Amino acid sequence: MWPFRRRAERPLGPRGERLAEKLLRKQGMKRLARNYRCTGGEIDLIALDRSTRKSLGAETVAFVEVKTRSSDDYTDPEAAVDDEKRRRILRASRHYLASHPAAEGLNLRYDIVSVLCRPGERPQLKHIPDAFR
């Protein structure tokens, strides 16, 4: 018999991405892509924020990195987005924009959604708009 217990829950990362997408949808954002991959990198969520039309003069494309953790004992989940990860996200966002000319003229933003899923507790989500450039 195998000595280790199998995890009954789904993997943490995809669960966090689903929760983050739900949060963004509640904020009025529309998902454009999920898990966008190219040779330059990967972006968890790409969303359209229509609420910026009045304040900024155009809608905003938000490139969202989702960081999910089961504990924040050592650091917050959003602290895991280091300089190298940011470079990969920026590279992937340029690729996305080059292949989607409809996004031309829209504002751009790089967000982080931090998801903390402690066992036995409700998930805690924190949306950090314009987290980096």
C-alpha positions in Angstrom: 0.0 0.0 0.0 1.2 3.5 -0.8 2.2 5.3 2.4 1.2 8.8 1.4 -2.3 10.2 1.3 -3.5 11.6 -2.0 -4.7 15.2 -2.1 -8.4 15.4 -2.4 -8.3 19.0 -3.7 -7.5 20.2 -7.1 -4.0 21.6 -7.7 -3.6 25.0 -6.0 -2.5 27.0 -9.1 -5.5 26.4 -11.3 -7.9 26.9 -8.4 -6.3 30.3 -7.7 -6.7 31.3 -11.3 -10.4 30.4 -11.3 -10.9 32.4 -8.1 -9.0 35.3 -9.6 -11.0 35.3 -12.8 -14.2 35.3 -10.8 -13.0 38.3 -8.7 -12.1 40.2 -11.9 -15.4 39.4 -13.4 -17.2 40.8 -10.3 -15.2 44.0 -10.8 -16.6 44.3 -14.3 -13.6 43.0 -16.2 -14.0 40.7 -19.2 -11.6 37.8 -19.8 -9.8 38.0 -23.1 -7.4 35.0 -22.6 -6.4 32.5 -19.9 -3.0 30.9 -19.7 -1.7 32.7 -22.8 1.6 31.1 -23.8 4.2 32.0 -26.3 7.9 31.5 -26.7 8.6 34.6 -24.5 6.6 33.5 -21.5 3.1 33.0 -20.1 0.4 35.2 -18.8 -2.2 33.7 -16.4 -5.1 36.0 -17.3 -5.6 38.8 -19.9 -8.7 40.9 -19.2 -10.4 44.0 -20.5 -11.2 46.7 -18.0 -13.9 48.9 -19.4 -14.2 51.1 -16.3 -11.2 53.1 -17.4 -12.9 54.5 -20.5 -14.1 57.7 -18.8 -11.1 58.3 -16.5 -8.3 57.4 -19.0 -10.1 58.0 -22.3 -9.9 54.3 -23.4 -10.4 50.8 -22.1 -7.5 49.0 -20.5 -6.0 45.6 -21.2 -4.8 44.1 -18.0 -2.2 41.4 -18.0 -2.7 39.6 -14.7 -0.3 37.3 -12.9 -2.0 35.1 -10.3 0.1 33.9 -7.4 -1.6 31.3 -5.2 -0.2 29.9 -1.9 -1.5 27.8 0.9 0.4 29.9 3.5 1.9 33.3 3.9 4.2 32.2 6.8 7.4 33.3 4.9 6.1 36.0 2.5 3.0 37.2 0.7 2.1 35.4 -2.5 2.6 38.6 -4.6 6.2 38.8 -3.5 7.0 35.8 -5.7 6.6 38.0 -8.8 10.3 38.9 -9.1 12.2 40.8 -11.8 12.7 37.8 -14.0 9.0 36.9 -13.9 8.1 40.5 -14.7 10.4 40.4 -17.7 8.7 37.2 -19.0 5.3 38.7 -18.5 6.3 41.9 -20.4 7.8 39.8 -23.2 4.6 37.7 -23.5 2.4 40.8 -23.4 4.3 42.3 -26.3 3.7 39.1 -28.2 0.0 39.2 -27.4 -0.3 42.8 -28.5 1.5 42.2 -31.8 -0.8 39.3 -32.6 -4.0 41.2 -31.6 -4.1 44.5 -33.5 -7.6 45.3 -32.0 -5.8 46.1 -28.7 -4.0 49.0 -30.4 -4.9 52.3 -28.7 -6.0 50.7 -25.5 -4.3 51.4 -22.2 -2.1 48.7 -20.7 -1.8 47.6 -17.2 0.1 44.8 -15.3 -1.8 43.5 -12.3 -1.2 40.8 -9.7 -3.9 38.8 -7.9 -2.7 37.2 -4.7 -4.7 34.2 -3.6 -4.1 32.7 -0.1 -5.8 29.3 0.3 -5.2 28.2 3.9 -6.6 24.7 4.7 -10.0 24.9 6.3 -10.4 28.6 5.6 -12.1 30.7 2.9 -9.6 31.9 0.2 -8.3 35.4 0.6 -7.9 37.4 -2.6 -6.1 40.6 -3.1 -6.1 42.4 -6.5 -3.2 44.8 -7.0 -3.8 46.9 -10.1 -0.9 48.4 -11.9 1.5 46.3 -9.8 4.5 46.9 -12.1 5.5 48.3 -15.5 
